[in-house]
Amino acid sequence: MAKVLTSKEENYAQWYNDLVLKSGLAENSAVRGCMVIKPYGYAIWEKMKDELDRMFKATGHENAYFPLFIPKSFFSREADHVEGFAKECAVVTHYRLKTDEENGGLIVDPEAKLEEELIVRPTSETIIWNTYKNWVQSYRDLPILINQWANVVRWEMRTRLFLRTAEFLWQEGHTAHSTREEAEEEAMRMVNVYADFSERFLGIPVLIGTKTESEKFAGAIDTLTIEALMQDGKALQAGTSHFLGQNFARAFDVQFTNKEGKLDYVWATSWGMTTRMIGALIMAHSDNHGLVLPPRVAPIQVVIVPIYKGAEEFPLISEAANRIKDHLTALGISVKFDDRDTHKPGWKFAEYELKGVPVRLAIGPRDIENGTVELARRDTQEKRVLPQEGIEGYIRELLDEIQESIYQKALQFRAGNTHRVDTWEELVDVLDHKGGFALAHWDGTKESEDRIKETKATIRCLLIDGEEEEGKCIVSGKPSHRRVVIARAY
C-alpha cells in the first residue's frame, strides 16, 4: 500500500498534507482555494456535527437557515464589521450568462447586472439581524436562541486543507436577549460548550480566554476563544463566542418594549466552530504512521480483519467475526468487518492504521481453534491475544480508556510546552527554539502588542481563570497585573 508519509520531524507541513490526502479525508478541488471533503473526512464532520447539535439543543437552541446571499448595503450598516470582512468578500454582480456570438463559449450577460451586488456570506450577522427585526417587538419575544449549519466563503489567498480554505463548513449561533447580563452569560455558556466538546469528544485540551481589542471579532464588544496547542508548538483558535452588545441591534434597528414599557435595543451574541477542527484533530494526535482518532469521533471504532489461506477456512472465521460485530453493534459501537478478498491482511492493517481506527481485531484459523482474537490499539500500537468470550465488554471499556489516554497525552504535551517568560529575550527563545504557549506580562497597550506581532506571534488570549500577578511588561517594562498567552498560530 502506497502510504508513506513525510515524517513530522522532517517537514511538519508536508506530513500534515500527506496525511489529509492519503488517509482519504479531503483533496484539492478544481476551484482554487476550495476542497473536496471525501466520505471518510465528512463522516468525522458528521460525528462532530451530531455531538455539537445535541449540546446546542440541550442548552435550548434551535436550528434555522438563512440565505447564502447578503445585500451589500447590509454590510455597510456596522462599520467595524464591514471593515473586518471587506477584503474577504466574494461578490455576485450578475445573474445570467449568454453565448458569445463572436468567439463562442459563454460570457456574462452585461444586461443582467444586479441592481445591488450580493455578498456570498462570510458570516451571517447582518442578514440574521435584519430578519430578527421582524421577530422582536416585546421582551416576551426574547430570548431568541438560533443556530445555523451552513457553508461560508472567505476569499483566502493562501490556503491549506481544513485549516484555511476559501469555502468551509461551520455552525454559527446567533442569539438575542433582553439584558446585557443575559447576553454575556450566553457568550460564556457557549465558549464553555466548545471547551467541553473539544476536551471530552475530540480529546484536545484548550485554554479559555478573551481576545485583545485588535484580535476580537469585527463588530464585537468582546470575543471569547478556546485555544489549542498543536504538536508542532503552534496554537490554533478552535472556537469563538462573541458578545456583540447592542451594535447589530442598533445597526438594524432591532428594538423591543422592555418590562418597564420602555423601548430598548436587543443584546446579542454569535458563536461558531468550523471544519478546521478536523485539522486540529489531525495535528493534536496523529503520528508518522497516520491518523490517531479518539473513539468518539472515529467513523469506524473497531475493524475486524480475517486472516486465512484457503477458502475453506473463511466460513468459520466469518461466523466468529460477524458474531463479535453484532454484539459490538448492539452496544452502539461502530464496527467494520473487512472481508474483501482483493487485499491481503497486511495491506488492510496498514490502511486502518493510516485511517486511525482505534481498535483492530484479527481472527485466523488458530483463533478459531483457541477461541481467541488478536487485538491491536492504534494509539499505543499495543497488541494482545484475548478470549473471544466477553471481548465486547472489554472493547467497550477499552474505547473509553483510549479516549482518556489520547486526551491525557495531549494535556501532558501542553503542560511540557507552556513556558513562563519574564523578558523579551526569553519570549524570542521560546518562539524560535521551543514553541508552545508563552505566558508573559503585557501592559495592555497596542504599541506593545504590535511589537509582539513582529515576532510572527500574537497574544492568543487573556485567560478567563488567569490569576492576578504583579509584573513588568516584557516589551515596555511598564507595570502589568496578569500574564497573557502568546504563541505563533495557524
N, C-alpha and C positions, 0 to 999 in steps of 0.2 A: 504494500500500500504506500503510495507516494504521499507521505505525511510529514516529511522532515520540516521542522520549524527552525528558523533562526533562533539562537538562544537569547534569552533575556539579557544575559551579561554582555553578549556581543553587540546587539543592537535592539534595544527595547521597543522602539517604534516599529521596526520590521517584524519583530516577534509578534507584536500585537496584530499587525496587519495580516501576517501569515495565518495566525490563529483564527481570526474572523473569517477569512476566506476558506481555509482548509477544513475547518470544523463545520462548515456549511451554515453559518449564521447569516451572512449577507454578502453582497457583492456590489461593485460599482455598476451604475446604470448608464444608458445612452445619454441621459440628461446630466450635464456636468454638475457635480456637487450633490447629486441625489443618489440614493442607494436602493437596491432591491433587498428587502428583508426576506430571506428564504424560510421555508417552513419550520426548520429547527429553531432559527432565531425568533420567528414570530410566535412559536409555541412558548418560548421563555417569556416574551412580552405578554402573552395571554395569561400566563400564570401570575405575573406581576400585576397585570390589569385586574384580574379577578380578585386578588387579595386586597389591593388598594380600594377597589369598588366596594368590597364588603366593609372595609374600615370606614369609608366615607359614609355609607348608608347607616352604619352603626352610630355615627355621630350626627345623624339627622339630615344628611344631604340627599338631594335628588338629582338625577341626570336629566339634562336637556340638550338641545342642539341649536346652534345659532349659525348664521350664514358665513360661508367661506370668504365672501367679498364684503369689503367695508368701504363706504364712500370716502373719498379723500378728505372732504370737508370735516368729517368726524375727528380726524387726527389733529386738525389744527385747533380744536377746542381746548385741549390740555397741553400747554406749552412744553413742559418737561417731557411729556410722553412723546410728542411728535419729534422733538429734538433727539430723544433716545433711540428712536426706531427709523428715522428718516433715511439713513444710509443703508438700511437693510431691506427696504420695501420692494416687493415686486408689484408692478403697476399694470393694470389692464386698461388699454386706451381705445381698443376697437372690439367690435363684436361679430365681425364677419370676414371671411376670406372670399377671393374670387379668382377665376382663371386669368392668368396673364396672357392676353391675346397676342402680344408681340413675341414673347420669349418662351411661352409655355409655362407649365407649373402653376403654383398658387402664389398669390400675393395678398397682403392685407388690403381690403377694400377701403380706399381713402374716404368714401362717402359713409362708412359705417363707424365713424368716430363717436365715442360716448360723449354725452353732454357733460358728465362728470366722471373723471377717472375713478376706477375701483382699485383698492389695495387688497392683495391677497393676504389674508390675516397673518401678521407676525405674532399677534396675541389679540384677545377679543374684548378687552375692557371697553373700548369705545362703542362697538356695536351692541354690547350687552347693556351698557348703561343707558344708551338711547332707548333700548327696549324696556328697561326697568322703569323708565319714566311713566310708561303706560300701566305699570303693575302696582304702583305705590301711590296711595292717597293719604292713608292714615297709619298710625302706629300699629293698628290691628293687622295691617298687611305685612308687617315685619316680624321676625327676620325672613329674608329670602336666602335660602341655602342651596345654591345650584352648582353642579359640576358638569363639565363638558369633556367628553372624549373626542379628540379631533386630531387633525394634522395642521401644522403651521409652516409658513415659509419665511425664512430669514436669509437674505442673499449673502451667504458666506463665500468668500473668495478662496480661502484655504480650508479644505475640508478633510475630515477623517471619519471613516465608517463608525457610526453610532455616536461618536464623541462630538462631532460638529459637521452637520450636513445642512444643505440649503432647505430641505424639507425634512421634518421629523414628526413623529407621533408623540402625543402627550395627553395629559389631562390638565384642565385649568378650572379651578374653583373660583366662583365669583359670588360673594355674599354681601347682603345689605342689612344694616342694623339701625336701631333707633338711638343708640348711645355710643359714645366713644369707647366706654369701658367694654361694652359687649363686643365691639369690633376688634379691640385689642386682644380680648380673651380668645376670640375666634382665630386670629392670626397665630397666637401662641399655641392654641389647641392643634392646629393643622401642622405646624412645624414639628410638634411632638408626635403626631401621627406618622409623619415622614420618618422621623428618627426611629420610632418603634418598628416600622416596616423595614427600614434598612438593616437594623440590627437583628431582629428576630427572623425575618424572612430571607434577606439577602446575605446575612452573615457579615455585614460591613459596619464596623463601629464608626460613629460620627460625632463630631463636635457641634453643639448648637450655639449659635451666636447671632449678633446683629451686624449688618454690613455698615461700612462707613458711609458718609454722605456721598462720596464720589462713586462708590461701588453699588449703591442701592438701585432698585428698580426704577425706571423712568416714570415719574408721576407718583411715587410712593412717599409717605412720610417716614416709614421705617420698613426695612427688609430684614426678615429673619431667615437664616440659612442653616443647612446642615452641610458640614464639610468632611469629606472622607480623604483618607491617605492611600495612594496607590503604591504598588511595590517598587516603583522607580523613585519614590520620595516626593512625587508631586501631589498637590492637593486637587480634589475635584469637587466642585459645587454640586451636591447631589439632589437638592430640592430647595425651593424657596417659598416663603409665605410673606405676603406684603400687607401692611396696614396702610391703606390708601387715604385715610382721613375722610374729608369731605370733598377732595379735589375733583373726582369724577362726577360726584353728585352736583357740584356747582357748575361744572363744565356742561352738563347735560340737563341742568335744572330739575333734578330729582328731589322734590320736596315732599314732606308729609306733615300732617297735623299731629302733634305730639299729645300726650295725656293731659297737658295743661291747655290744650286748644290752640297752641301757637304753631306757626309754620317753622319747620327746621329742615336742614339738608340731611340726607341719609349718610350714615357712616359705612365705609366699605372695606372689604379685603379681597385679595386674589392670591392664588397659590397654585404651584404647578410642579409636576415631575415628568420626566421625558424618557424616551428610549435611550438616552445617553447612559441611563442606569445599567443597560446591558454592557456598555463599555466599562463602567465601573466594576461590574461583576467580574468581567474578564481580568481586569488589571489588579483587582484586590486579591484574587485567589489562585489564578491559574499558574501553570508551571511549564517547563520546557517539553513536557510530554503532551500538553494540550489543556483543554478546559478543566477546571475543578469547580463543579457546580454544587452549591448547597442543595440538599434534597428537596427543600420546599419550593425551589424554583426550577428543578430539573424536569424537563419534559418526560424523560424516562428515568425512573428512580432505580429500577432493577432490570438488568438484561440477563437472559439465560441463553447460554451458548452450548449446543450439543457437540460432543466430540465422539466421532465414530469413523470406522474404516469401511466396513461393509454395510450394505443397505439393510441386511437382516438385523443389525444392531439398533437401527433407528427407532422402530416401534416402541420398545420398552423405554428408551431414553425420552422419546416424545411424550409418552404417557406420564412419566415421572415429572418432566418439565411442566407439562400443562396442569398437572395436579398442584404443583407449587404455585404456578402462575394464578390459578383460580383462587387459591387460598389467600395469596397476597392481594389480589384484586378486590376480594371481599373485604379486606382491611383498609381499602381506599388507597392502596399503593399502586403506582403506575409501573406496569411490567411489560417488557417485550421479550417474546421467545423468538430468537433469530434462527429459524430453521432453514434459511436459504442454503441450497446445495451448490451455489455458484461461487462461494468464497470459502476459503479454509478457515478453521478456528483461529489461527494466529492472526490472520488479516482482520477478523472480527474483533479480536482482543484489542488490536491497535486502533481500530475505528472507534470503539466505545471509550477507550482511554482518551483519544483525541476529543471526543464529544463530551467528556466529563461525566459520564453516567456514574452515580455514586457507588453502586454495588453491582458486581458482575458475578454470576454463578456459572460454573462449568460442570456439565454432567457427562460422564463417559461410561463405557461398559463396566469398568471396575467399580464406579459409584453405584451402578445398578446392583451389582453383586453385594456390595457392602452397605447399601442403604445410606450412602453419603453424598455430599456435594462439595465442590471447591468454591470458596467464597473469596473474592478479592475486593478490597476497599480502594476506591480511586484516590482519596485524599492522602492516605499514608502508604499506598502500594502494598499493604499487608495482605498476605494470603493465609487461609486456614481451611482445613477439611472439617466439615461438620456433619452431624447426622441429618438426614432429610426430615426425620420426625421432629416436629417443633421448630423447624427453620423459620417459619413465618413470624412467630412471636419474636424470635431472635432478631430478624431483619427489621421488624418494626421498631424495636428498641435501638438497634444499630443506626438506623437513619436519624433518629433524634440525637444520638451520640455524635454522628458525623456532622450534623448541623451545628451543634455546640462547639465541636472541635475546630471547625473551619472558622467560626466567629472568634474563638479564643486565640487562634493563631494570628488572625488579623489584628486583634486587640493587643497582643504582645508585640507585634511588629510596630504598631503605632507608638506604644509606650517606649520601645527602644529607639524610636526615631522622632521623639519630641524633645527639644532642647531648650533650656532656659538660657537666654543670651543677654548680656548686660552692656555690651559695647558694639559699635558698628563693625569692628573687625571680627568679632565673634559671629555676628549675623552673616557677614560675607563668607566666612569659613563654613558655616552650616550650609548655606545655599550652594556654594561651589563644590564642596567636598563631601558633605554628609547627606544632604537632602532631608526631607521631612518637615515637620512643623517647628518653627522657631517662636518661642514665647518671649516677647520683648516689650519694653516700655515705650510708649508713644505719647507725645504731648497733645495729640488731638488736632494738630494743625494740618492744613492741606499742603503746606510747604514741606513738612517732614514726610508726609505720605508720598508726595511726588518724588522725593529723594529715594525713598524705599523702592519705588517703581523703577528707578534707574537700574536696579539690580535684576530686572525682569521678574521680580516677585511682587506680590500685593498683600495688603492686610486682608486676610481671609474673613476674619470676623472678630468682634469683641464678645468674648464668651458670656453667655447668659448667667452661668453659675461661677463666673470668674471672681476671685476674691480681691478685695481692696488691698493694695500693696503699694507703699510709697517707693518711688524710684526716680530715675532720670531717663528721659527720652534718649534712645540710642543715637538719634540724629542730632538734636539740638542741645541736649543736656538739660533742658528745662524740666521742671517737676512733672511727674506722672503718677497717677493714682492706681493704675492697673496695667496688666500686661495684655497685649493683643496677639493674635495668631498670624504669623507671617509665613508665606510659602510661595514657591513657584507653582503654577497651576495649569490645568487643561482648560 
